[in-house]
Amino acid sequence: MKAVLIATRDQIEAELKEATAIYRTFPKMTNGLTPDDAKTPEWFDAKSKVDRLFSALRDLNSKIVRMK
């Protein structure tokens, strides 16, 4: 069971790395915020994917830690 969770975690981490790379291609202001004109549907899709994968990774990590 734990091995399956760890394999799933590795897969989510890889997907998160790819999604984060795409998200970081969008422009940022000097204070780190995204300007309103850059918030296109593509930006919202990328942001949503990063948020969803990060949440899934956090939840999965908590399950793995509780198994120890």
C-alpha positions as CSV (number, residue, x, y, z in Angstrom):
1,M,0.0,0.0,0.0
2,K,2.7,2.5,1.0
3,A,4.7,1.7,-2.2
4,V,1.7,2.5,-4.3
5,L,1.2,5.8,-2.5
6,I,4.9,6.7,-2.9
7,A,4.7,5.9,-6.7
8,T,1.6,8.0,-6.9
9,R,3.4,10.8,-5.1
10,D,6.3,10.6,-7.6
11,Q,3.9,10.9,-10.5
12,I,2.1,13.9,-9.0
13,E,5.5,15.6,-8.2
14,A,6.5,15.1,-11.9
15,E,3.2,16.6,-13.1
16,L,3.5,19.5,-10.7
17,K,7.0,20.2,-11.9
18,E,5.7,20.5,-15.5
19,A,2.7,22.5,-14.5
20,T,4.8,24.9,-12.5
21,A,7.2,25.4,-15.4
22,I,4.2,26.4,-17.6
23,Y,2.8,28.7,-14.9
24,R,6.1,30.5,-14.4
25,T,6.2,31.5,-18.1
26,F,3.5,34.1,-17.4
27,P,4.7,37.6,-16.6
28,K,5.0,38.8,-13.0
29,M,5.4,42.3,-11.6
30,T,8.4,43.2,-9.5
31,N,6.4,42.5,-6.3
32,G,5.7,38.9,-7.6
33,L,2.0,39.4,-8.4
34,T,0.5,38.6,-11.8
35,P,-0.7,41.7,-13.7
36,D,-4.4,41.7,-14.6
37,D,-3.8,41.8,-18.3
38,A,-1.8,38.5,-18.0
39,K,-4.7,36.7,-16.4
40,T,-5.9,35.0,-19.6
41,P,-7.9,31.8,-19.7
42,E,-4.6,30.0,-20.2
43,W,-3.2,31.6,-17.0
44,F,-6.3,30.5,-15.1
45,D,-6.0,27.0,-16.4
46,A,-2.3,26.8,-15.5
47,K,-2.9,28.3,-12.0
48,S,-5.8,25.9,-11.4
49,K,-3.7,22.9,-12.4
50,V,-0.8,23.9,-10.1
51,D,-3.2,24.5,-7.2
52,R,-5.0,21.2,-7.8
53,L,-1.8,19.2,-8.0
54,F,-0.2,20.9,-5.0
55,S,-3.3,20.1,-2.9
56,A,-3.3,16.5,-4.1
57,L,0.4,16.2,-3.2
58,R,-0.2,17.7,0.2
59,D,-3.0,15.3,1.0
60,L,-1.1,12.3,-0.3
61,N,2.0,13.3,1.8
62,S,-0.2,13.5,4.9
63,K,-1.5,9.9,4.3
64,I,2.1,8.6,3.8
65,V,3.3,10.3,7.0
66,R,0.4,8.8,9.0
67,M,1.3,5.3,7.8
68,K,4.8,5.4,9.3
